């Protein structure tokens, strides 16, 4: 179990999404503060699992797949719920769509290049994007009605949210260009839907 500690931390981040989402349906003044606390704990695991994986040398294909997936699920759930309660509204919905659709696009591109036996490595820009998304979403939670800070924080939180959306779009375009080059190149190690290598015919 110790060898899988990093993966367990990542799975815990996914599991926290359920109680986090439940806070949006609880009619209590402290509900949004509770949501923020859960989001901060989940966000902290994004840094903790990486530290544990490196310290224990637990890097694996499963961990490499789970970690970005957990981030996408957490942020997407938070954005949808923030739209639901009106914290993200108007043009902000477009920024949320950019973030959510980019994550879906990159997941599809990773699957496509994997069929060629290749991978889209996580870039430094993508790491900045994830950090910006987590910080901006946390601030929006704090600025929500009944949140820890309230409306006074919303202009700053919204500005950072738009900055995160720009980084998200930029990193998505970067991945799309890399994936397009990989998919247009020679198919030296193509694989079928079961991950089995497809042998070339002479």
URZI-V258307 format. One record per residue. N is the residue number from 1. SS is DSSP state (hx for helix, st for strand, lp for the rest). BURIAL is I if it has 16 or more other ideal C-beta (glycine too) atoms within 10 Angstrom, else O. D_LAST is the distance of its C-alpha to the last C-alpha in Angstrom with 1 decimal. Layout:
n: <N | N>
ss: <SS | SS>
burial: <BURIAL | BURIAL>
d_last: <D_LAST | D_LAST>
//
This chain:
n: <1 | 2 | 3 | 4 | 5 | 6 | 7 | 8 | 9 | 10 | 11 | 12 | 13 | 14 | 15 | 16 | 17 | 18 | 19 | 20 | 21 | 22 | 23 | 24 | 25 | 26 | 27 | 28 | 29 | 30 | 31 | 32 | 33 | 34 | 35 | 36 | 37 | 38 | 39 | 40 | 41 | 42 | 43 | 44 | 45 | 46 | 47 | 48 | 49 | 50 | 51 | 52 | 53 | 54 | 55 | 56 | 57 | 58 | 59 | 60 | 61 | 62 | 63 | 64 | 65 | 66 | 67 | 68 | 69 | 70 | 71 | 72 | 73 | 74 | 75 | 76 | 77 | 78 | 79 | 80 | 81 | 82 | 83 | 84 | 85 | 86 | 87 | 88 | 89 | 90 | 91 | 92 | 93 | 94 | 95 | 96 | 97 | 98 | 99 | 100 | 101 | 102 | 103 | 104 | 105 | 106 | 107 | 108 | 109 | 110 | 111 | 112 | 113 | 114 | 115 | 116 | 117 | 118 | 119 | 120 | 121 | 122 | 123 | 124 | 125 | 126 | 127 | 128 | 129 | 130 | 131 | 132 | 133 | 134 | 135 | 136 | 137 | 138 | 139 | 140 | 141 | 142 | 143 | 144 | 145 | 146 | 147 | 148 | 149 | 150 | 151 | 152 | 153 | 154 | 155 | 156 | 157 | 158 | 159 | 160 | 161 | 162 | 163 | 164 | 165 | 166 | 167 | 168 | 169 | 170 | 171 | 172 | 173 | 174 | 175 | 176 | 177 | 178 | 179 | 180 | 181 | 182 | 183 | 184 | 185 | 186 | 187 | 188 | 189 | 190 | 191 | 192 | 193 | 194 | 195 | 196 | 197 | 198 | 199 | 200 | 201 | 202>
ss: <lp | hx | hx | hx | hx | hx | hx | hx | hx | hx | hx | hx | hx | hx | hx | hx | hx | hx | hx | hx | hx | hx | hx | hx | hx | lp | lp | lp | lp | lp | hx | hx | hx | hx | hx | hx | hx | hx | hx | hx | hx | hx | hx | hx | hx | hx | hx | hx | hx | hx | hx | hx | hx | hx | hx | hx | lp | lp | lp | lp | hx | hx | hx | hx | hx | hx | hx | hx | hx | hx | hx | hx | hx | hx | hx | hx | hx | hx | hx | hx | hx | hx | hx | hx | lp | lp | lp | lp | lp | lp | hx | hx | hx | hx | hx | hx | hx | hx | hx | hx | hx | hx | hx | hx | hx | hx | hx | hx | hx | hx | hx | hx | hx | hx | lp | lp | lp | lp | lp | lp | lp | lp | lp | hx | hx | hx | hx | hx | hx | hx | hx | hx | hx | hx | hx | hx | hx | hx | hx | hx | hx | hx | hx | lp | lp | lp | lp | lp | lp | lp | hx | hx | hx | hx | hx | hx | hx | hx | hx | hx | hx | hx | hx | hx | hx | hx | hx | hx | hx | hx | hx | hx | hx | hx | hx | hx | hx | hx | hx | hx | hx | hx | hx | hx | lp | lp | lp | lp | lp | lp | st | lp | lp | lp | lp | lp | st | lp | lp | lp | lp | lp>
burial: <O | O | O | O | I | I | I | O | I | I | O | O | I | I | O | I | I | O | O | I | I | O | I | I | O | O | O | O | O | O | I | I | I | I | I | I | O | I | I | O | O | I | I | O | I | I | O | I | I | I | O | I | I | O | O | O | O | I | O | O | O | O | I | O | O | I | I | I | O | I | I | I | O | I | I | I | I | I | I | O | I | I | I | O | O | O | I | I | O | O | O | I | O | O | I | I | O | I | I | I | O | I | I | O | O | I | O | O | I | I | O | O | I | O | I | I | O | I | O | I | O | O | O | O | O | I | O | O | I | I | O | I | I | I | I | I | I | I | I | I | I | I | I | I | O | O | I | I | I | O | O | O | I | I | O | O | I | I | O | I | I | I | O | I | I | O | I | I | I | O | I | I | O | I | I | O | O | I | I | O | O | I | O | O | O | O | O | O | O | O | O | O | O | O | O | O | O | O | O | O | O | O>
d_last: <46.3 | 47.2 | 43.6 | 43.0 | 46.1 | 44.3 | 42.3 | 45.6 | 47.2 | 44.4 | 44.8 | 48.5 | 48.0 | 46.2 | 49.0 | 51.7 | 50.5 | 52.3 | 55.8 | 55.3 | 54.6 | 57.6 | 59.9 | 59.5 | 61.0 | 64.0 | 67.2 | 68.7 | 69.5 | 67.6 | 64.4 | 62.7 | 63.8 | 62.2 | 59.0 | 59.1 | 59.7 | 56.7 | 54.5 | 55.6 | 54.9 | 51.4 | 50.8 | 52.0 | 49.4 | 46.7 | 48.0 | 49.1 | 45.8 | 44.1 | 47.0 | 46.8 | 43.0 | 43.4 | 46.6 | 45.2 | 41.6 | 40.4 | 37.5 | 34.8 | 32.0 | 34.5 | 37.3 | 35.1 | 34.4 | 37.9 | 39.9 | 38.8 | 38.8 | 42.4 | 43.5 | 42.1 | 43.8 | 47.1 | 47.3 | 46.2 | 48.7 | 51.5 | 50.9 | 50.9 | 54.1 | 55.7 | 55.1 | 56.7 | 59.8 | 60.1 | 59.6 | 56.5 | 57.6 | 57.4 | 55.0 | 54.2 | 52.2 | 49.9 | 49.4 | 48.7 | 46.1 | 44.3 | 44.2 | 43.1 | 40.5 | 39.0 | 38.6 | 36.8 | 34.5 | 33.6 | 33.0 | 30.5 | 28.8 | 28.5 | 26.9 | 24.4 | 23.4 | 23.3 | 20.4 | 18.5 | 19.9 | 22.6 | 26.3 | 29.2 | 31.8 | 35.4 | 37.1 | 40.8 | 41.5 | 40.3 | 42.6 | 45.5 | 44.6 | 44.9 | 48.2 | 49.6 | 48.7 | 50.4 | 53.5 | 53.9 | 53.5 | 56.0 | 58.5 | 58.1 | 59.0 | 62.0 | 63.0 | 62.8 | 66.0 | 67.4 | 65.1 | 66.2 | 67.1 | 67.2 | 67.0 | 68.1 | 64.7 | 62.7 | 62.7 | 61.2 | 58.8 | 57.6 | 57.2 | 55.0 | 53.1 | 52.2 | 51.2 | 48.9 | 47.4 | 46.8 | 45.1 | 43.0 | 41.9 | 41.2 | 39.1 | 37.2 | 36.5 | 35.3 | 32.9 | 31.7 | 30.9 | 29.0 | 27.0 | 26.3 | 24.9 | 22.7 | 21.4 | 20.9 | 18.9 | 15.2 | 14.0 | 13.2 | 14.8 | 15.0 | 17.1 | 18.4 | 22.2 | 22.8 | 21.5 | 18.6 | 15.4 | 12.6 | 9.4 | 6.4 | 3.8 | 0.0>
//
